[in-house]
Amino acid sequence: MDYAAQRAKMVDNQIRTTDVTSRSVLAAFLAVPREKFTPEHLKALSYIDTDLNVGDGRYVMEPSPLAKMLQLLDLRAGERVLEIGGASGYSAALMAHIGAIVTTVEESVVVAEFAKSALDGVENVTLVTGKLSAGCPSKGPYDAIFVNGAVEELPQALFDQLKEGGRLVAVIGEGLSSSARIFVRESGAVSERFGFNTSVRTLAGFEKAPEFVF
């Protein structure tokens, strides 16, 4: 199977057509082999425009929203990035290709083992197994944080790991009511702005606490 040709078609038909113009993001999607981060039984489907199940509730995100989120994050070479919910390692490999120094956190031990194998040979990516909502403060603070999935709310612990001027990109909400947002830490406070409407898979562990009504 000609994966390189399929990769080029993915970029031309699924990513460029959805307003992704960042040269570094497009170059990363052209260079990083998505099939390497896909389970063996799904490799033939590596370049279709859908999420790919890598087990234990984790997915390789659909190309278009992933590319748009990375464009919104606006990574620069040499920046330190924390990824929450690394799944099979594909998005970490993309960010490393852009030039970032990536710490990716995955809670599922099974999926982390798969990611460790898939990331073999990829430089500037450190894989950490641990609680997603805790992040990885020991390797911070970070210039950017990428949340690889949709969440109901973000814990303060993640914002605390951002440098001054640091950015965090996540999809907030569920289903068709969700949207990608970018948060920026400035003067100790965090501001938020809308990025674009999208719907991606939910990342477990970021549910809102129940509210009691009297």
Secondary structure, 3 states (H helix, E strand, C coil): CCHHHHHHHHHHHHHHHHCCCCHHHHHHHHHCCHHHHCCHHHHHHCCCCCCEEEECCEEECCHHHHHHHHHHHCCCCCCEEEEECCCCCHHHHHHHHHCCEEEEEECCHHHHHHHHHHCCCCCCEEEEECCHHHCCHHHCCEEEEEEEEEECCCCHHHHCCEEEEEEEEEEECCHHHCEEEEEEEECCEEEEEEEEECCCCECCCCCCCCCCCC
